Amino acid sequence: MGNLIKAEFRKTLSLNTWWVLLIPLALVAFWLTFAWGKITNNFVDYIGSSDAREIARAVGLEAGELPVGLLAFAHGVNIAQLIPGLFGVFALAGEYRSKTITTTFLTAPNRVTALTAKMLTYVGWGAIYGVVSAGVSAIAVMASVDSSRWPSAGQWLAAVGGTILASVLVTLFGIGFGAVLRSVPLAVVLFLVWFLIIENVLVVSLWGPADILGGILPNGTANGIVGGIAADAFKINSLSLPGGVDHWSALGLQLAAGAPGVLSWWASALIFFAWTMLFFGLGWAGNQKRDIT
């Protein structure tokens, strides 16, 4: 297994994809976090004084002391995590396109071992992408938000850990998604259209009759890991929303954390882990007997 993992790392490093995707990851994470930090820096003006006071009472702080940097951080990394998802799509679907899948399977004892080695390798790559995303987003927060409104040390650690976890899971989700479809162009288009457009339209348009959608669908739960950490800090997730915040304000507040409908960070992590294992399992099963010639 160790030799297979080394081979997977060497295979990935021999291509330009890993570092080419790091560039948009860093740019997206930094500038979205920076822009959102500027917008939310004056939280009272951003959401209205009554809601701000309600949230401040719930967390025991003055409205001007709320750690809005956490909202900016979550918003930036949630969009940026699409990049490791795309990186995962290339992991197996890309091998079918380039025909290197034949060598991959023939040099391993069996396909289960080969796919396990690939999974473990991309857990490492997902963690690397998560560290980069968290690092540049943290810099953006410090550059755009007043220091009195930065997250606490514990919140920083939670946000960074959540970013790494989300990045790893989204990478594995991308592998499974690409493995099911086996076509890089089709997988990339469907992945982006669902995560950026379709699911967001469904969540917002059905907010009244089906608030739960954002807390159970793939994009919402992936965003809800870090977004849920921010929402938990402000007590604006769906499990602990202050009573004085109305229904539609809740949507706006959770959108500020990049996770509308979020239940809680741990619930989001468990549900998205289930989505990841579903697609990874389908991809795994579908590749056991496929022709590789």
N, C-alpha and C positions, 0 to 999 in steps of 0.2 A: 504493500500500500504506500509506503514511504516513497519508493521510486516512482510510482504513478503520480503521486502528488507533485514531486519534483518535476516530472515531465510536463504536468499541466501548467505549472508556473513558468517553465521555460517556453512552452508553447505560447502562452499569453504574452510573455515579455518579448518574444520574437516578432510580435505584431505591434502596430502603432495604436491600436484601438484603446488600450488601457490608459495611455497618457493623453491621447487626443480628447478623450471624454473627460479627463480631469480638468481640462481648461474650461469648458462650459459649466461644469459642476461648480468650480470656484467662482466663476463670474456670476452665475445665477444665484448661488447662495449668498454671495457678498452683496450684490446690488439689490436684490429683493429684500434682504434683511435690512440693509441701509435705508431703502425707501420706506419700508414699513416702520422702521424705528423713527424716522422723521415724522411720519404721519401720526403715530401713536404716542409720541413723546409727551404731548399735552393731552393726557388721557381724558381729562374732564371735558375739554372742548370736543374731543373726538367722539365720545359716546353720549354726551349729555350729562349735565351735572347730577341729575337725580339718580340715574343708573350708576354713575361713578360713586356717589355717596353710598348707595345700597351695597355695592360690591366692597367698598372700603370698610363699611361696618362689619360685613361678613368675615373679612380677613383681619380685622383689628388694626387697620392702618388708615392714615389720611389718604385722600384720593391722590394727592400729589406725590405720595410715597409708594404707590403701587408699582411693582417691578415690570413695567411695560416692555422693558428690553426682552423679557421672556416671550412676549407675544410676537415681537419682531423676529426673534431667533426662530421660533416655531414656524412662522410663515415662510421664512427663507429656506430652511432646510426641507420643509415639506414639498416645495416645488422642486428643489434640487435633487431630491431622492429619485426622481424619474430617471436621472442619468445612470445610476447603478442598475436600475431596472433594465434599461436598454443594453447596458453592458452584459447583463445576464442573458438577455435574448440572444446575443451573438455567441454565447458560450457553446451551445449545442446546435442551434439552428444554423449558425455560421459554419460549423464543421460539416453539416450536410451540404451546404452550398459549395464549400471549397473541396469537398470529398475527403477531407482529412479524417472524417469519422471512421473510415475503413481502417486506417492505421491505428487509431485510438482503440477500437474494439479488438483488433487482431493482436495487439501487443499486450493486452490485459488478460488475466486468467479467465475472466468472464465479463459480461456487460454490467452486471451488478457492481463488481469491483471498480470498473472503469467509471461508472456514473457516481459511485460513492466518492472516489478520488476527486472527480470534478466538483462535486458538491462541497467537499471540505476545502478545496482550493479556492472556490469562489466565496466561501464564508470569509476567508482571509482577505480577498479583494473587496468584498462588501464592507468589511471593517475599515480597510484603508480609505475607501471613499467616504465612509462615515466620519472618520477622523478629520479628513480634509474639509468636508462640509461644515462640521462643527467648528473647526478652527477659524475659517474665514468668516463664518456667521458671527462668531464671538467678537472678532475684530470689528465687524460692521456694527454690532450693537454698541460697542464702546465708542465708535466714531459718530454715532447718530443719536444716542440717547443720553440724557443727563445721568451722571454717575449715581445720583440718589435714587434713580429708577432702574438701575441694573438688577439682575437677579442676585439672590444671596448665594453664598458659596455652595450650599446644598442644592439650590436650584440649578446653578451652573453644572454641577456634577450630574444631576438627574437629566438635564437637557442634553449634555454630551453623551451620556450613556444611552439615552433614548434614541439619539441620532444614529449612533453606531448600530444599535439593535435594529432600528427601522431599515437602515441601509443594507444590513446583512439579509434581512427577510425579503426586502424588495428585490435584491439581487437574485436570491433563490427563486422568488416568484417569477422573475424574468426568465430564468433558465427553464422552469417548468412550462411557462407560457410558450416560449420558443420551441421547446421540445414537442409540445402538443401539435403546433402548427407546422414546424420544420421549414417554414419559409421566412427568411429574415424580413423582406419588405412587408409581407402581410402581417407578421407578428409586430413589427415596429409601428405600422400604421394603426392597427387595432389597439395596441397597448396605449399609444398616445391619445387616440380619439376617445377611448373609454375613460382614461384617467384624467384627461384635461377637459373633456366636453360632456360626454354622455352622462356619466355619473353625476357630475356637478349640476347639470340641468335637471336631472331627476330629483336630486336632493333638495334643491332650492324650489322647484316648481311644486313638489309634493310636501313641502315643509308643514303645511297645515294638517292634512290627513295622515301623513306617514313620516313623522319626525325621525323615526328610528332608522330610516334608510342610511343616513350618514354614519350611523354607529355600527352597521353590519356589512356594508358593501366594501369591496377591496380598497378602493382609493380612500374612502372615509376612514377605514380602520388603519391603513398605513399612515395616513396623516394624523390619526388620533393618538399615535404613540407619543410623539413629541408635542403635538397640539394638545393632547390630553394632559401632559405634564403642566403646560401653561394654563390650561383651563382649570386644572385642579388647584393651582396656586391662586387663581382668582375666584375659585368656587363657582365657575360658570359652566362646568360640564353638566350633562343632563341628569346626573345623579345628585348634584348638590347645588342647583341653581338657586340663588337668593329669591325669596318669595316676592320681593318688590319689583323684580325685573320681568317685564311682560314677554309674551310668547315671541314676538317678532324681534324684540331687542336681543333675545337669547340667540337668534340666528346671527345677528350682526356681531355679537360678542364672540361667538364661537367661530365665525368667519375670520375675526381678527386673529385668532389663534391658528387659523388655517385648517380647522377641523369642525365643520358644522355637524351637529347631531352627535358629537363625541359623548360617549358614556363615561369613560374614565380611561387613563392611559393603560392600565393593566388589562382592562376588558378589551380595548382596541388591540393590544399586543396579542392577546390570546386568540381573538377572532381572526386577525390577519395571519397569524401563524397557521390557523386552520385553512385559510384560503391558500397560503403558500404550500402547505403539505398536500392539499387537494390537487393543485396544478402540477406540483413536482411529482406527486404519485402518478398522475395520469401520464405525464411525460415519461417517467421511469418505466411504467408498464408498457406504454406504446412503443418504446425503443428496445424492448427485450427480443422481439422477433422480426423487426423491420429489416428489409434488405439493405445492405450497406455497400453493394457493388455499384 
